[in-house]
Amino acid sequence: MVCVLASGACEKSRSTLGGDDVEQLRHLPGDNLALVGGNYMKLQNFMQSSIGKMVAQMGVDASGSQSMTKWMACWAKYPELRLVGAVGHHPGGIDVRLVFTGMTIENVTACANEATFTAKADPDGKYLSISIPATTITIDQGYLKLDNGALYMRQSMTLVPVPAIAPSTRADLEADLAAAAKGPTAADDKALLQLANKVDRARTFWFAGTGAGTSKETTLGDIYGTVDVEGGITVDLTAQIKDAALADKIEKGVGEIKKVADKMPPELKSAIEDLKLDRDGDKLHFGAKITDDQLAALVKLGGMARFGGGGAGKL
């Protein structure tokens, strides 16, 4: 759900990160690995696209209900939704913290009710907890209303030894705000802010991060880019790969992929041919685009491969 929520704080293409967005980042503790945001107005179009319908169907297949589809569709009804967030780290995992405006506790409660998720608000109306059933687990999410009316949520993910998502209680979120009040905050992550100003934040999703301070810091430096879901999927990614052998491998791999373009169905050929990878020393710039029609053809191709000639009709 984080990947769905992380789509909402956009000023104008490649502009300096807006003052309002930076102000929201002041609610989040600093020393982060990445900043994220995007453009929520495009979510409505995404829901009608081939990939959006496929994601919705995956949710139905996993849960046996339309709940997740209804949840996503309800969020898409709020085109003024703006969001910025930060990804921090803790021993064994990461914390994804998000602040958004354009939606109230009551709005989120209404979406939960539409999806038939269990939702419970505190008597003062400043905190809401929601239980979202997933494939094999239930994910608990907490939303805290800030003094300026924005909503704050956090998902703490443990990656080792066993992947898990910890629920965020009101006490957890209030502790985050107290830590941010003492500083530093995400608005003080100057290197990440500079990277964020290099991306096109009119896209559906943008991110700016670094491998510094992680187990990958000897291999990965700065990484930033966008994913757009308007009329298909467009990816634009720049990454600093410090390991020359790995950079060579990536460059060669993209070249090998492009060689198979002639073997693909005609409607998919251009998607492969248009793959781009530019290299400048240790910096790699990758670009790819697949249209909604090509996505539909790819889904059909996958269905035929899995089920045989009649498989596509089952998707």
SVG drawing of the C-alpha trace seen along z (x, -y; Angstrom):
<svg xmlns="http://www.w3.org/2000/svg" viewBox="-19 -28 54 52">
<polyline fill="none" stroke="black" stroke-width="0.4" points="0.0,0.0 3.0,-2.3 3.7,-2.2 0.0,-3.2 0.1,-6.0 3.4,-7.3 2.0,-9.4 1.1,-13.0 3.3,-16.1 3.9,-18.0 4.5,-21.7 5.6,-22.0 8.0,-20.2 11.6,-20.3 10.9,-23.3 12.5,-23.8 10.8,-21.6 7.9,-23.8 7.9,-25.6 4.7,-23.9 6.3,-20.5 9.4,-21.3 7.3,-22.5 5.5,-19.2 8.9,-17.4 9.7,-19.3 7.2,-16.9 9.5,-14.0 12.7,-12.9 15.9,-13.6 18.9,-11.5 16.9,-9.6 17.8,-7.4 15.3,-8.9 12.5,-11.4 9.4,-10.5 6.3,-12.1 4.3,-12.4 1.1,-13.5 -2.1,-12.0 -4.3,-13.6 -3.1,-10.9 -4.4,-8.0 -7.9,-8.2 -6.4,-7.6 -4.2,-4.9 -7.2,-3.0 -8.7,-2.8 -5.4,-1.7 -4.5,1.8 -1.9,1.9 -4.3,0.4 -6.9,3.0 -4.3,5.7 -3.2,4.5 -6.9,4.4 -7.4,7.9 -4.3,9.1 -5.8,7.7 -9.1,9.5 -7.2,12.8 -5.2,12.4 -8.0,11.5 -11.0,13.0 -12.9,9.7 -13.2,6.3 -12.0,4.5 -8.6,3.4 -10.0,2.2 -12.6,0.1 -10.0,-1.3 -7.8,-2.4 -10.7,-3.8 -11.9,-5.8 -8.5,-7.4 -8.5,-8.4 -11.6,-10.5 -9.4,-13.1 -7.5,-14.9 -6.2,-17.6 -4.3,-15.0 -0.7,-16.1 2.0,-14.0 5.7,-14.0 7.5,-11.4 10.8,-10.1 12.4,-6.7 14.6,-6.1 16.3,-3.1 16.4,-1.2 18.4,2.0 17.1,4.7 14.6,2.6 13.2,-0.7 10.6,-3.2 8.4,-4.9 6.9,-8.1 4.3,-10.0 2.6,-13.4 -0.3,-14.4 -3.0,-17.0 -6.2,-17.2 -7.8,-14.4 -9.3,-14.3 -9.6,-11.6 -13.3,-11.4 -12.4,-10.9 -10.0,-8.0 -12.7,-6.5 -15.2,-6.7 -12.8,-4.9 -12.2,-2.2 -15.9,-1.7 -16.4,-1.4 -13.7,1.2 -15.2,2.9 -11.9,2.6 -12.1,2.4 -11.6,-1.2 -11.5,-2.8 -11.1,-6.5 -10.0,-7.9 -12.7,-9.9 -10.9,-13.2 -10.9,-12.5 -7.1,-12.9 -6.1,-9.3 -7.5,-6.5 -6.4,-2.9 -7.3,-0.7 -6.8,3.1 -6.2,4.1 -6.3,7.8 -3.6,8.9 -2.8,12.4 -1.6,14.1 -1.5,11.2 -3.4,8.2 -1.7,4.9 -2.5,2.3 -2.2,-1.4 -2.4,-4.4 -3.2,-8.0 -2.5,-10.9 -4.0,-14.4 -1.4,-17.1 -2.0,-20.6 -2.0,-22.1 -4.7,-19.6 -2.3,-17.3 -2.3,-13.5 0.8,-11.6 1.3,-7.8 4.3,-5.5 5.0,-1.9 7.9,-0.2 9.2,2.8 11.6,5.4 13.5,7.1 15.6,9.6 15.5,12.3 11.8,12.5 10.0,9.7 7.3,8.1 5.3,4.8 4.9,3.4 1.7,1.4 2.0,-2.3 0.2,-3.2 -0.7,-6.7 2.2,-6.7 4.6,-5.7 3.5,-8.5 3.5,-11.1 7.1,-9.9 8.1,-10.6 6.7,-14.1 8.5,-14.7 11.8,-13.5 11.3,-15.8 10.6,-18.8 14.1,-18.3 15.6,-18.1 17.1,-17.4 14.2,-16.9 13.7,-15.5 13.7,-19.2 17.4,-19.3 18.4,-16.4 19.9,-18.9 21.7,-16.4 18.4,-14.6 16.6,-17.9 19.1,-18.8 18.6,-15.4 14.8,-15.9 15.2,-19.1 16.7,-17.1 13.6,-15.1 10.3,-15.9 7.9,-16.1 4.9,-16.4 5.2,-12.6 3.0,-10.1 5.8,-9.1 9.3,-10.6 12.1,-9.6 15.5,-10.8 17.8,-8.7 21.3,-7.5 23.1,-4.2 25.2,-6.1 24.9,-4.6 23.6,-1.3 25.1,2.1 25.2,1.1 27.1,-2.2 30.3,-0.7 28.2,0.1 25.4,-2.4 25.7,-6.2 23.0,-8.7 19.8,-7.4 16.8,-9.4 14.1,-9.3 10.4,-9.1 7.7,-6.6 4.7,-7.9 1.5,-5.9 -0.3,-8.2 -1.1,-6.4 1.1,-3.5 4.3,-3.4 7.3,-5.6 10.4,-5.1 13.3,-7.6 16.1,-6.6 19.6,-7.9 21.9,-5.9 25.5,-6.2 27.0,-2.7 30.4,-2.7 31.2,0.9 32.5,0.6 32.0,4.3 28.4,4.1 27.9,1.0 29.4,2.9 27.0,5.8 23.9,3.5 25.0,1.8 25.5,5.1 22.2,6.5 20.2,3.7 22.0,4.2 21.1,7.9 17.5,7.1 17.3,4.8 18.7,7.6 15.5,9.6 13.2,6.8 12.8,8.5 11.5,11.7 8.8,9.9 5.2,9.4 5.0,6.3 2.9,4.3 5.7,4.8 8.7,4.3 9.0,0.6 8.9,0.8 12.1,2.9 13.8,0.8 13.1,-2.4 15.0,-1.3 17.7,-3.8 20.8,-3.6 23.3,-6.4 26.5,-6.1 28.8,-8.9 31.5,-7.4 29.8,-5.8 26.4,-7.4 23.8,-5.4 20.7,-7.1 17.9,-4.6 14.7,-5.3 11.8,-3.1 8.2,-3.5 5.5,-1.0 2.0,-2.3 -1.3,-1.1 -2.0,0.8 1.4,2.5 0.7,3.4 -2.5,5.0 -0.7,7.0 1.9,8.0 -0.8,9.2 -2.4,11.2 1.0,12.7 1.6,13.8 -1.9,15.3 -1.4,17.3 2.0,18.5 0.5,19.6 -2.9,21.1 -2.4,21.9 -4.4,20.3 -7.5,19.7 -5.7,18.3 -6.0,14.7 -9.8,14.9 -9.4,15.8 -7.5,12.6"/>
</svg>
